[in-house]
Amino acid sequence: MANLKEIKKRIGTVKNTRQITKAMKMVSAAKLRRAQDAVVAARPYADKMFDVVASLAMREDPESHPLLLQREKKRALVVLVTADRGLCGGFNANISKTAERFIRKNEEGFEQIDLMIIGRKGNEYLKRRPGMNIVKVHENIMGSISYSIAALLGQEIVNQYQEETYDVVYLAYNAFRSAISQEPTFIQVLPVVPREAVEEEAVTDYLYEPDRSEVLKQLLPKNVEVQLFHALLESVASEHGARMSAMDSASKNASEMIGRLTLQYNRARQATITKELMEIISGAESIK
């Protein structure tokens, strides 16, 4: 009977776990819809901003603004966007490993590669890895993303680049493709990478209003803020999609485990009943 009680207790525990995973899936599904709407709304603006700035960099003299200037790449900053919470499959590990692979591959080409991590999970993973120089960690901001937060982070990155603390800045995040697909993405945000000219396109200058210096002064830092805000939105949507998928898999696994334990319980119960019947029959025979 002790074995039956143990199996029954395990079945109850797994059922409770399944209820939790189903609830977490429903919560993530609701959050995903809002996050996906935000990503879809932000993508056209971010993509066009990136295209305009890349086109501008192709036409302008790199000396015209510090954010266009291509310096010798000695010191690099990698801005890594992860989540503050787990239970979302390989979401955090995949992008953290992407950043780690880049650093391992390029550590001999740079004098210094630093990490600015957004999200607790990226810090928890990389702080245990040798050779990872984490200079700053921002936690508890992924739950309420706003442009003002991205603007503050963007200004911090731009100031460090203009002060020549770093010669190049990269951004690593999970791009949202679908609820079951998140793509680790690694891009260079500073200095601005010029777009390659199309053969038919004449590389002509623009007319600037009020003047070129003022346009570059406003547009180039704004591009860093916009790309960072876009990356945060993509990461949030990817996190909810990954968690929803992970909780769905966990619920299915729990149901399969309940089925196996129920079968095991029924077999053990039947064996106990058979044993008791055999004892009764043996006792009756001994009386005769």
Secondary structure per residue as TSV (DSSP state, phi and psi in degrees):
chain	resnum	aa	ss	phi	psi
A	1	M	-	360.0	-30.6
A	2	A	H	-62.4	-38.1
A	3	N	H	-65.0	-41.4
A	4	L	H	-62.3	-41.4
A	5	K	H	-64.6	-38.8
A	6	E	H	-65.1	-44.7
A	7	I	H	-64.1	-43.0
A	8	K	H	-62.7	-37.8
A	9	K	H	-65.3	-41.4
A	10	R	H	-63.9	-40.1
A	11	I	H	-60.8	-44.2
A	12	G	H	-62.9	-39.5
A	13	T	H	-64.1	-44.1
A	14	V	H	-66.9	-36.9
A	15	K	H	-63.2	-41.5
A	16	N	H	-63.1	-41.5
A	17	T	H	-62.1	-41.2
A	18	R	H	-63.5	-37.6
A	19	Q	H	-62.3	-40.0
A	20	I	H	-66.4	-46.2
A	21	T	H	-65.2	-36.2
A	22	K	H	-65.5	-41.1
A	23	A	H	-65.0	-41.5
A	24	M	H	-65.7	-35.8
A	25	K	H	-63.3	-43.6
A	26	M	H	-64.7	-41.1
A	27	V	H	-63.4	-45.5
A	28	S	H	-64.6	-36.3
A	29	A	H	-64.1	-41.5
A	30	A	H	-65.7	-43.3
A	31	K	H	-68.0	-34.1
A	32	L	H	-63.1	-40.0
A	33	R	H	-59.9	-43.6
A	34	R	H	-68.8	-42.2
A	35	A	H	-66.1	-37.7
A	36	Q	H	-66.8	-39.5
A	37	D	H	-61.5	-40.3
A	38	A	H	-65.9	-40.2
A	39	V	H	-65.5	-46.3
A	40	V	H	-61.1	-37.1
A	41	A	H	-71.6	-33.2
A	42	A	H	-85.3	-25.7
A	43	R	H	-58.6	-49.2
A	44	P	H	-58.3	-42.1
A	45	Y	H	-66.2	-45.9
A	46	A	H	-64.5	-42.7
A	47	D	H	-64.4	-42.4
A	48	K	H	-68.3	-39.0
A	49	M	H	-61.0	-45.3
A	50	F	H	-60.9	-41.5
A	51	D	H	-66.9	-43.4
A	52	V	H	-64.2	-44.3
A	53	V	H	-66.9	-39.5
A	54	A	H	-64.9	-39.3
A	55	S	H	-66.7	-38.6
A	56	L	H	-64.2	-41.8
A	57	A	H	-63.7	-30.9
A	58	M	H	-69.3	-33.4
A	59	R	H	-91.4	-25.7
A	60	E	S	-92.3	155.8
A	61	D	-	-70.9	126.7
A	62	P	G	-55.7	-22.2
A	63	E	G	-77.2	-8.6
A	64	S	G	-73.7	-19.2
A	65	H	-	-156.9	142.2
A	66	P	T	-58.2	-31.8
A	67	L	T	-77.5	-9.1
A	68	L	T	-97.0	-16.7
A	69	L	-	-70.5	125.7
A	70	Q	-	-93.0	104.5
A	71	R	-	-93.9	166.9
A	72	E	-	-64.2	129.2
A	73	K	-	-80.9	95.2
A	74	K	-	-107.9	-42.7
A	75	R	E	-121.0	127.4
A	76	A	E	-121.3	149.1
A	77	L	E	-121.2	127.8
A	78	V	E	-108.1	117.4
A	79	V	E	-94.7	111.7
A	80	L	E	-105.5	125.9
A	81	V	E	-106.4	117.0
A	82	T	-	-130.5	-168.8
A	83	A	-	-103.5	164.0
A	84	D	S	-89.3	-16.2
A	85	R	-	-124.6	160.0
A	86	G	-	-100.8	-144.3
A	87	L	-	56.7	40.2
A	88	C	S	-136.0	40.3
A	89	G	T	65.4	-137.8
A	90	G	T	-92.5	17.2
A	91	F	H	-54.4	-55.5
A	92	N	H	-72.6	-40.3
A	93	A	H	-65.8	-39.5
A	94	N	H	-63.2	-47.4
A	95	I	H	-73.9	-32.2
A	96	S	H	-65.5	-40.5
A	97	K	H	-67.7	-33.8
A	98	T	H	-61.5	-45.0
A	99	A	H	-65.4	-41.1
A	100	E	H	-64.2	-41.6
A	101	R	H	-62.1	-40.7
A	102	F	H	-62.0	-44.4
A	103	I	H	-65.2	-43.2
A	104	R	H	-62.0	-38.9
A	105	K	H	-72.4	-31.5
A	106	N	H	-112.8	6.8
A	107	E	T	-64.5	-25.8
A	108	E	T	-81.9	-21.1
A	109	G	T	-84.1	-15.5
A	110	F	-	-118.4	150.4
A	111	E	S	-73.1	-31.0
A	112	Q	E	-155.3	134.8
A	113	I	E	-128.4	115.4
A	114	D	E	-105.1	160.1
A	115	L	E	-121.4	128.6
A	116	M	E	-110.7	117.6
A	117	I	E	-108.9	129.4
A	118	I	E	-106.3	114.4
A	119	G	S	113.6	136.9
A	120	R	H	-67.3	-38.4
A	121	K	H	-66.8	-36.1
A	122	G	H	-63.9	-39.1
A	123	N	H	-66.7	-42.1
A	124	E	H	-62.0	-34.6
A	125	Y	H	-77.1	-48.9
A	126	L	H	-81.2	-23.4
A	127	K	T	-67.9	-19.0
A	128	R	T	-90.9	-6.1
A	129	R	S	-91.9	132.9
A	130	P	T	-66.7	143.3
A	131	G	T	83.7	3.2
A	132	M	-	-92.9	113.6
A	133	N	E	-96.8	92.4
A	134	I	E	-89.4	115.6
A	135	V	E	-97.1	-24.9
A	136	K	E	-156.2	144.0
A	137	V	E	-131.0	127.7
A	138	H	E	-109.6	118.8
A	139	E	-	-117.6	160.3
A	140	N	S	60.9	34.5
A	141	I	-	-116.6	-10.3
A	142	M	T	-76.7	-16.4
A	143	G	T	-77.2	-21.3
A	144	S	S	-141.7	73.9
A	145	I	-	-73.3	132.6
A	146	S	-	-140.9	161.2
A	147	Y	H	-65.2	-31.3
A	148	S	H	-61.9	-37.9
A	149	I	H	-64.8	-46.5
A	150	A	H	-62.5	-35.9
A	151	A	H	-65.5	-41.9
A	152	L	H	-64.0	-43.8
A	153	L	H	-65.2	-41.0
A	154	G	H	-63.0	-41.4
A	155	Q	H	-64.0	-37.6
A	156	E	H	-62.8	-43.4
A	157	I	H	-66.6	-44.4
A	158	V	H	-62.0	-43.1
A	159	N	H	-62.0	-41.8
A	160	Q	H	-65.9	-35.0
A	161	Y	H	-71.1	-43.4
A	162	Q	H	-67.3	-30.8
A	163	E	T	-80.1	1.7
A	164	E	T	63.7	26.8
A	165	T	S	-65.8	-34.9
A	166	Y	-	-132.6	150.3
A	167	D	S	-100.2	-15.7
A	168	V	E	-154.8	143.8
A	169	V	E	-127.6	129.3
A	170	Y	E	-114.3	155.6
A	171	L	E	-127.3	125.3
A	172	A	E	-119.8	126.6
A	173	Y	E	-157.6	168.1
A	174	N	E	-92.5	118.1
A	175	A	E	-83.5	134.2
A	176	F	E	-80.9	124.0
A	177	R	E	-110.9	-45.1
A	178	S	E	-161.3	179.5
A	179	A	T	-63.1	-23.7
A	180	I	T	-112.7	7.8
A	181	S	E	-139.1	119.7
A	182	Q	E	-128.5	131.1
A	183	E	E	-107.9	115.3
A	184	P	E	-58.9	126.1
A	185	T	E	-124.4	137.1
A	186	F	E	-133.6	114.1
A	187	I	E	-130.8	159.5
A	188	Q	E	-97.4	126.3
A	189	V	E	-104.9	-27.8
A	190	L	E	-142.0	138.4
A	191	P	S	-67.4	164.0
A	192	V	-	-63.4	129.9
A	193	V	-	-85.7	120.1
A	194	P	-	-64.7	144.2
A	195	R	-	-75.5	144.3
A	196	E	-	-73.4	132.3
A	197	A	-	-71.7	137.6
A	198	V	-	-78.3	147.2
A	199	E	T	-56.1	-40.4
A	200	E	T	-80.7	-9.7
A	201	E	-	-88.8	125.2
A	202	A	-	-84.7	128.2
A	203	V	-	-81.7	85.4
A	204	T	-	-108.6	159.9
A	205	D	-	-83.3	164.3
A	206	Y	-	-101.5	165.5
A	207	L	-	-93.3	127.0
A	208	Y	-	-108.0	141.6
A	209	E	S	-134.1	119.6
A	210	P	S	-77.7	-36.1
A	211	D	-	-159.5	166.2
A	212	R	H	-61.2	-42.7
A	213	S	H	-60.1	-43.0
A	214	E	H	-69.7	-38.6
A	215	V	H	-63.2	-46.9
A	216	L	H	-64.5	-38.2
A	217	K	H	-61.5	-36.3
A	218	Q	H	-87.8	-40.5
A	219	L	H	-77.8	-41.8
A	220	L	H	-67.7	-46.7
A	221	P	H	-64.3	-35.6
A	222	K	H	-61.4	-35.6
A	223	N	H	-62.3	-40.5
A	224	V	H	-62.0	-44.0
A	225	E	H	-62.2	-44.6
A	226	V	H	-65.3	-44.5
A	227	Q	H	-65.6	-35.5
A	228	L	H	-69.6	-42.4
A	229	F	H	-61.8	-42.6
A	230	H	H	-61.7	-42.2
A	231	A	H	-64.2	-39.5
A	232	L	H	-63.8	-43.1
A	233	L	H	-64.4	-43.0
A	234	E	H	-61.1	-41.9
A	235	S	H	-66.8	-40.6
A	236	V	H	-63.8	-46.1
A	237	A	H	-63.0	-40.3
A	238	S	H	-64.5	-39.1
A	239	E	H	-62.0	-47.2
A	240	H	H	-66.0	-38.6
A	241	G	H	-64.2	-43.3
A	242	A	H	-65.7	-40.2
A	243	R	H	-68.4	-39.7
A	244	M	H	-62.1	-43.2
A	245	S	H	-66.1	-41.0
A	246	A	H	-66.1	-41.5
A	247	M	H	-69.9	-32.3
A	248	D	H	-65.2	-43.9
A	249	S	H	-64.1	-40.1
A	250	A	H	-64.2	-39.5
A	251	S	H	-64.6	-41.7
A	252	K	H	-65.5	-41.5
A	253	N	H	-63.8	-37.5
A	254	A	H	-65.3	-40.2
A	255	S	H	-63.6	-41.4
A	256	E	H	-64.2	-39.9
A	257	M	H	-66.5	-38.8
A	258	I	H	-62.2	-40.1
A	259	G	H	-61.7	-44.2
A	260	R	H	-66.7	-41.8
A	261	L	H	-68.1	-35.8
A	262	T	H	-64.6	-41.8
A	263	L	H	-63.3	-42.7
A	264	Q	H	-63.4	-39.4
A	265	Y	H	-64.3	-44.3
A	266	N	H	-64.8	-39.2
A	267	R	H	-66.3	-43.2
A	268	A	H	-65.6	-38.8
A	269	R	H	-65.3	-42.6
A	270	Q	H	-64.2	-38.9
A	271	A	H	-65.2	-38.0
A	272	T	H	-65.7	-43.6
A	273	I	H	-62.9	-43.5
A	274	T	H	-61.4	-41.7
A	275	K	H	-63.6	-42.4
A	276	E	H	-65.0	-40.0
A	277	L	H	-63.1	-42.0
A	278	M	H	-62.7	-39.1
A	279	E	H	-66.1	-38.8
A	280	I	H	-65.8	-45.1
A	281	I	H	-63.1	-42.1
A	282	S	H	-64.3	-39.7
A	283	G	H	-64.2	-40.4
A	284	A	H	-65.2	-40.2
A	285	E	H	-66.6	-36.6
A	286	S	H	-69.2	-30.2
A	287	I	H	-67.1	-40.0
A	288	K	-	-62.0	360.0
